[in-house]
Amino acid sequence: MSLTKRISFRDDSSSTAPQTLDSGCLAVEDECGGCGESSDGEKPGLKRRVDLFSGIALIVGTMIGSGIFVSPTGLLERTGSVPYSLCVWGLCGVVSMLGALAYAELGTMITSSGAEYAYFMLAFGPFPAYMFSWVSTMIIKPSQLAIICLSFGEYVVEAFTDECPPSNTTLKLVGVVTVAVVTLVNCLSVRLATAVQNFFCFCKLAAIVIIVGGGMWKIISTNGAAASGFLSTPEEYAKVPSIGALATAFYSGLWAYDGWNNLNYVTEEIINPKRNLPLSIIIAIPMVTVCYLLVNISYLSVMSPSEMLISDAVAITFGNRILGAFAFLMPLSVAVSTFGSANGTIFAAGRLCYVASREGHLVDVLSFVHKDVLTPAPALLFHALVAIVMIVSGDIESLIDFFSFTVWIFYGMSMLALLILRRNRPNLPRPYKVPLAIPIIVLIMSIYLVLAPIVNDPRVEYIYSALFMAFGGFIYLPFVRYKLKLPFIDKLTQWSQLLFKIIPPGTMPDC
């Protein structure tokens, strides 16, 4: 096959809708994953290489990012007291756990990669699935990656500066370089990407151990006196948060927990997903919840709530007071944590784009894989480019508003999809099934998290998100439903194949 020739990756009998079996499920992969190495004469595609440990590392590595190091201050301010803040941290873990367990049922029932995209396709049809792929590809995943990489830039630069604050240009430049590095790692090899994820998971857990160990040492060395930081609250901060303020506090906490669903994006690459997907969730999320609670207690053992509220970066303040001459290790540890989170984020984001394109909801070239290493390189590069644009043009606060408002709309829709499939497709095989109350609780929580911030403090970012979704709906009919194709698309596809050595899944290059 000549690489200059654009190849259709679907049979003539197929359509833009996902392939279905008698059971009504999305296309089911074979035992070996339905993908093989081109050198062995098998069809190129995604291989099952993500084992249980790598699955746990992907969840932990994506969840533990910059959030736990920067969110505690904002969460404490919005809740108004230490007890409320610790309760919200714990409840955020519970919400994440319930959501992830519901996702485990969806992920073991629908084994195609793409998570929400695949679930919406089966439950609602092609338009809602397309809307998710559009919004996630253009807003959710790139903004998430941009926020993480900007946070990485802040802490890396902080480790090498003294009193002079770094320039905004320097921070953005480091963020752009970070996007480029994690994209390169994921384009080169799935094994390399998971190895990097496993390594940085270990490093960030070591940073958590340092913080927790330092806090416990402080409490013990002061005979419990240091515990007064989280056992009491100054009167001026001892207030009951409003409904709207509590929702924004959950935004801060849930940003730190976000990533609990990332393993569902790579179900086609998980070894034995029926076992390893729910088991990875059950192990990883409680681990993260306990870590977050202990880290907050450690912060408050070293600084008072008042000091914590005026700290721009509590992890750095903590390091300066506990580590002495080795205080520089703390911003470096935070940087390691955010780098691992960025790696896990783009690993999952590329698979979503890959699946959406494979089903005809994005341009075909985004479903192509590299002919040698079989990674979804075009999808990864596209996400990286959008994230870089956001880094250059935006800031962390506006991107978080963009991300949080939008993502909880689709988390709620996923719970609704699960309820609809329970009713309309009761005979679908469900190797793992959650109690009905779990998706209902998460759905109610999602509605609250979307509506309460709008009522409490309307922001222009919410309008931008709504307008962007409306634009995606506008272009659906001509370009997706009726397959209107711009004349330069075929030329662009051929040029991309030549430049990046990519081929459609299910085809073989000439030997």
N, C-alpha and C positions, 0 to 999 in steps of 0.2 A: 504494500500500500504506500502510495506516495504521500508524504506529509503535507504536500501543497494542496491536496484534494480534501475538501470538506466532506466528512462522512456522517451520515445519519446514524444516531446511536439507538434508534428505536426501530422495531420491525414495522413493515408497512401496515400490519393489522393493529398496531398499537395506537393509542391516542394520548392526549396530554394528561388524561387522568391516570392515576397510579394503577399499575397492574394488580389485579385481584385474583384470589383463588376462590374456591367454592365456599370457604369459611367466611369470606368477606374481608379478610385481612389484606393489608398492603403486601407487596411482594415479599415472600418469605425466602430468606437465604438458606443455602444448604449448610451442612455441618461444618464445612471448612470455610464458610463465609461467602461463597459464591464468587470469590475473586482470587486471582492467582498472579504469579510472577510471569511476565512475558517471556522470560528466558526458559521457562519450563513448558511453554506451549499452551498456557492457560490464558483465559481472558483477563486483560488488565482491569484493575479496579481496586477497591479497598480490602485489605487483608485483615483477618482477625488476629491482632497482635496485642491487644490491651487485656492484661490479666487482672486478677483481683487486686494485687498490690498497686498496679498502675492505675486502676480505677479509683481506688481510695486516694492515691496521690493526686489524681486529676481533680477530684472534688476538693480535697483539703488544700491543694496547691492553688486552686482558683478562688476558693472562698477566703483563705487567709491572704489578703493582699494589704493594701494601704489602709483599709477601713478600720481595723482594730487599732491602728496606730494614730489615726487622726479623728475618727468618729466619736470617741468617748466625750470630748469636750462639748461638741454640739448636742449630743444626746443628753448629757447632764443639764445643759442650759435649757433645753426644751422640756424636759420632764420636771425640772425645778427642785429635785432632791436626789440624794444618793440612793435611798431605798427604791424610789420609782425608777431610777435609771437602771439599777441592777435587775429589777423586775422586767423592764423592757428588753434588756439584753437577753434574759432567759426566755421571754416570750417570743422574741425574734427567732431564737433557736428552735422553739416549738413550732412556730409557723413554717420555718424552713423545713423542718423534719416532716411535718404533715404534708407539705407540698411535695417534697421529694418522694415520700411513700406513695402518694397518688400518682406521681410521675412514674414510679417503678411499675405500677400496674399497667400504665399506658405503654411503657417502654418494653415490657415483656410480652405484651399483647400485640403491639405493632413494632416489629423489629427493624424496620427501615431506619437509617440514620435521618437526622433532621428534627427530632423531637416534636415541638409544637407544629411544625409544618406538616408532618405526617399525620398527627392526630387530628388537625383541623380538616385535612383532606378527606379523611374517612368519616368524621363526624358531621362536618358542615358542608363539604363540597369544595370545588376548586377556588372560588372567589375568596372566602376567608383564609384559605391556605396561602393563596397568592398574597393577600394583604399582609399576612404575617411575614412571609419571605421578603416582601418589599420593605416593610418597616424595620424588620430585624437587620436586613442587609444594609440599609441606608441610615438607620438611626441607632438601634439598640446595641448591636455588637460593635460597630465602629466607635460609638461614644463610650462604651464600656472600656474598650481597648485604649482609647485616647485618654480617658481619666486615669487609668492605671499607669500608663506610660508617662503622663505628666507628673503623677505622684512619684514615680521612680526618679524622674529628673530632679524634682525638688530635693529628695533625700540624698541622692548621689552628690549633687552640688553642695548640699549642706555639710557633707562629710569633709569637703575640701575647702570650705570657706570659714573665716573666723568671725569678724564683726561686720564686714561689709556684706550686705545682702546681694545675692546673685541677680543678674539682670533677667528680665522676662524672656529675652531672646535666647539666652543661654539655656534656660529651663526648657523652652520649646525645642531647641536644637537637640538636647539630650533626649527628649521625648520622641522626636522623629527618628533618631538613631536607634532607640530601643525598639520601636516598631519594625524598623528594617532588620534588626538582628533576630528578633523572635520569628519574623516571617521567613527569613533565610533558613533558620533551624528547622522550621516545620515543612518547608519546601524540599529540603535535602532528604529527609528520611522520617518515617513514622517512628522507627525505633529510636532515632536520635532525639526526636521531640519528646517521647515518653521517658527516655533516659534523663534528659534535661529536667523534665517535670519531677521525676523521682528524686534527683539530686537536690533541686531547690526546695522540694517539699521537706527533705531532711534538714536543710539549712534553716528554713524559716521556723521549723519546729524547735531547732536549737535556739533561735532568737526568742521564741516564746518561753522556753525553759529558763533562759537567762532572766527574763523579766519576772516570771513567776518565782524563780529561785531567789532573785534579789528582793522581791516583796516579802516572801516568807522569812528570809534572813532578817529583814528589817523588823518585822513583827516580833520574831523570837528574840532578837538582840535588845529590843526595847521592852521586853517582858509584856508585850501586848499593847503598849502605849500607842504604837503606830497604827493600831487598828481603829483608833478614834476617827480616822479620816473617813472610814466607810460605815462607822456605827453612829455617827452624828452628822447633822447638817446645819449650817448656819441659818439663823432665823430668816434672813432675807431671801434664802433660796428654798425654804421649806414651804412650798406651795403645791396645790393640786393642779396638774396641767389641764388645760382645756382640751376638748375633743379634737380640735384642729391641731393644736400644738402636739398632742400625743401622736397624731398621724405623722407629723413631720419628724417626731422623734423616732418613730418606727422606720421612716425613710432612712435616717442616719444609721440605725442599727441594721436594717435589712440590706443596706448597701454593703456593709461589712460581711454579711452572710451570703450575698449574691454569688451565684456559681453552683448552688446546690443542685441545679438541673443540668449541668453541663455534660454529665456522663450520658444522658439520653441522646445527645447529638451524635454520639459515636457508637450507637448500639450495633451497627454493622461491623465494627472493628473489635467488639468485646468478645473475648473467649467465653463461651457458655453464658450468654447474657441472662438466661432465666435464673441462674444462681448468682452470678457475680454482680449484676446490676443492683438488685435490692440489698445484697450483702454489703456492697461498697457503701451504699447510702446509710445503712444501719450502723456501720462502723464509723464512717467519716463524720457525719453531722453531729452526733453526740460528742465526739472528740473535739470538734471545733467549738461547740457550745461551752463545754467545760473550760477549754482554753481561754475563751473570751471572758468568761466570768472571773477566772483566776487572774487574768491580766488586768481587768478593771480593779479588782481588789488590791493587786500589787501597786497599780498607779496610786490608789488612794492611801496606801500605807506609806508612801513617800511624800506625797503632797496633799494639802487640804483641798476640799472642794472649791474654795475660793481661788486657790492657786491653779487648780486644774482648769477653771473656767477662763483664766487669762492666758493660759499657755497656748501658743500657736501650734505646737507639736508636742503632745504629752510624752511620747516615747523619747524624744530628745531631752526633755526636762528630766525625765526619769533617769536616763543614762548619765546625765551630768551630775546627778546627786548620788548615784549608786556606784558607777563604774570609775569615777575619778579620772585618772590619766587615760583610761581606755574608753572614755565616753564616746569617742569617734566610732566605736564599733556599733553603736545603736543606729545611727542613720544608715550605716552600711548594711546592717541586718534588715532594716526596713526596705532598703533598696533591693536586697536579695529576695525578700518576700514579694515585693511588687513585680519583680522580673518574672518570677515563677508564675504569678497570677496572670501576667500578660501572655506568657507562653501557653498556659492552659486555655485562656480566652480565645486566642486566635486559632488554636488547635480545634476547638469546638465550632467556632464561627465559620471556618472554612468548610466544614462538613455540611452545615446548614445551607450555605450558598451552593455547594455541590449538588445536594439533593433537590433543591428548588429548581435549579437549572436543568437537572436530569429529567424533571417532570414537565418541563416546558414553560415554567413561570418566570424564568430569567433567560438571558441570552445563552445559546447552546455552549459557547466556549467556556463558560464558567463551570460546566460539568466535566470538562476534560481533565485527564490525569497525565502526569509526566510519564513518558514512555519507558524510562529506565527505573525510576524510584517509586512510581505509582502513587504519588501524593497529589492531592487536588490543588496543584500550584496556581492555576488561574484564579480560583476562588480565594485562596490565601492572599494573593497579590492584590486583588480587587478590594478586599476588606482593609488591607494595609493602606492602600491609597486613600480610601475614604477617611480612615482614622487620622492619617497625616493631615488631610485638609482640615479636619476638626481641631487638631492640635494647633495648627497655624492660625486658625481664625477664631478659636474659642478659648474658654477658660474652664477650670474644674467645676466651679459652682453652676454655671449655666448648663454644662454638659450633664451634671448630676440631675438637675431638674428635667432636662430632656429625657434622660434615661429612666428615672424612677417613675415618672408619670406614665410613660408609654409601656414599660415592661409589665407593670401590674395589670394593665388592661388585658394583656395576653396571658398572664398567669391565671387570671380569672376565667378567661375563655377556655383554657386548658381544663380547668375543673368542670366547666359546663360541658365540654366535649366528653369527659369521662362519664358524667351523668347521662348524657344523651346516648352514648354507646352502651351503657348498662341497660337502658330501656330498649333501644332499637336493635342492638346486636347482642342479645343475651347469650348466644351460642358461640361467640368468639372464644377461642382458647385463652384462658387467663391463668398462667402459671403462678402469678402472684396477685392477690386480690385484697384490697383494703376495705375496712368498714365504710359504709355509705356516708357516715357522719363526717369523715375526713375531708372528702372533696367539697362537701357543703360548707364546712367551717372555713376552708381556705377561700372558697368563692365569696362568702360574706366578707371575709377580711380583705379580699381584693377590691370589692366594691367600696368598702370604707376607705381604703388607702388611695383610691382614685378620686373619690368625691370630696373627702374631708379637706385635703390641702387646697382644693379649688375654692371651697367655701371660706376657709380660714385665711388664705393669702393667695389670691389669684396672681399668676405670673404669666408673662408674655410667652415663656417657653411652652406652656400648655397649649396656647393658641397655635404656635408654630408646629407643634406635634400634630394637632388636629388637622391643620391645613396640609401638612405633608401627607398624612393618611388619605385625605380627600384627593390629592393629586394622584396618589397611587391608584385609587379607585377609578379616576378619570381615564388613565391610560390603559386600564385592564381590557376594556372592550376591543379597542383597535389592535393592540399589540399582543395580547394573550389569547383572548377569546376567538378573535377572527384572524389571528396570526399575520397581521400586517407586518411586513419586514422592510426595514429601510435598505436601500440599494447597497450601501457600503458594508453591511453586516457580514456577508459572505467573504468579501475581501479582507475584512478585519480578522475573521476566523482563520483564513488561510495564512495571513501574515503572522498571527499569533502561534499557529502550529509550527511554522518555520523558525520563528524566533525562540520559542520556549520549549520546543521538542515535546509537544503535548498531543495526545490522541483521545478520541472519544472512548468512554468505557465500553467494553464489549467488543473491541476491535484489536487486531494484531498488526504491528508493523512488519514490513518485509524484512527477512533475515538475509 
